[in-house]
Amino acid sequence: MSRTVRLARASLHRWEEPCISGSRGSGAVFFSGCVMRCVFCQNHEISAGGKGRDVSTERLAEIFLELQRQGAHNINLVNPTHFVPEIIRALDIAGKELKIPVVYNSGGYERVETLRALEGYVDVYLPDIKYYSDELAAELSSAPDYFNTAITAVEEMLRQTGKPQFDGDGLLQKGVVIRHLVLPYHYHDSVEVIRRVGERFGKEVLFSLMSQYTPFYKAKDIPRLNRRITTFEYRKALDAVYEAGLEGFMQERSSAKEEYTPEFDLTGI
């Protein structure tokens, strides 16, 4: 990506966690490009392929305000890491006109210095913690030292937001929601992620266990990734969540459907 922001879609999105999407939807702004290279990425046409349209910082600010007028419960910055300086400028331009929370939705592979620049701009952090095994992270996402990087990032996110805070309608206004996607054949790694998140953060964060894995992108050609997860695999991860005492959201296995992936047709840009 260049220094110019590239977007693939900006629209109301109803498939996030209930406390994010609410009744009207989250104002999701999908950024093209990515700091990771996940072989199973469901958004690969924009993350790896770079599909999208370049927009000015002023236009990005307008998009935020347009989504607010459409009724979005929040501005959901999807995969924003590599455009943080431009996002900050856009939020400054929107200023006090933007009255809804800002959600930072990322893969968790973040530098603390980047997150510190966002202090006061982001209300809700929605990071993944994808792996415990560094070998697995390097193999499947080209992300060496992933777990330590992600855990350190979440510590900084939590420092900024504190424990989850909700409004009267149950919508998250402040806090951190950690997501984890269970992968086929790798439930042991999921169990380790969950155990360590429970030990480190407990009820100071919300935890979202995701069953929606579908073999997209390069995963279709990798035999051990070319299937959805089994009931046994997901149940092992669920048991680990209960044992860790984590609170949050558990997807039903029926969520593993391709229609949950939006079309990146430049809507709203």
Steps between C-alpha positions, in 0.01 A plus 500: 500500500605859441446780752162570340212323673339226292152375589301204371164559670329729752154393613281385787615154605281270711726199546724613785446408865153610627649775718670646190236454229195569715169540318610741224848375419860606545642762263766274349779663298709231327860605429696334218837339571615322815800460730446121503484235227246245624468213252131457595399868487132544411572856386803408290390697193552821698760392760740333256359608164474868590156545345348837587486869423737769623335776705622822656516550875217753465284243321574243772370747760186552290444125483512476880234770529287346223495166683397680819209664315397158365451385860823311566554421867875553458777551244664162448851533356564159342868414451620860550855456633699615197293820462501616863653848438240577233217365717606726786494800266155402373368467856642844578317641197172336606558636849203545731254431219584131545309399812505119478776268627798408282583128477849384400456157339835333429697177478676576828847529342559853626789711625440665836628829351219489242237437766628780721449742210132395501439578866198727529382413149392137545226394742479127432778267392404183314826305447558141401730273690540242228778271621708395797758313290751732335576230245135480401471880482804523274380216277136606458520880538864603444488650850805401709481553877125539460374395844731722706435790264122457523494454878713812550270691264191393694661614824537848349144493364367409844705773663328753276141379528468324834234235561200470266239776533154472343220746438138438595439303181787259563731658243869507583630854555846422639709189534683216326347199326753230411407278208631153429421290192525123544691336213467138381753260655630775731261500795793429735643840407158659558483347847841646585400847375182490707675377813763771486248777422302388803808505722618841376173693467211308658178703506674828415435420132223334304583189298344406167548141386443465127395188310465661158820364345450428131786394269548817300798616294810276513344275767299327228824345377636399843358158597497558877323835459258405223200426721287665766548418865329205664260503794770325705759770424266784583378332818859465621546875455166574668597286799824697529307829506279376785801365690680834462196687636488735201183690416382611159361343184502150354406459134277217391666261255240602239692829470748332264333629186649687208210748491633664818788639293399839353539592135780750451319699234613846621162563665491831688837629381 
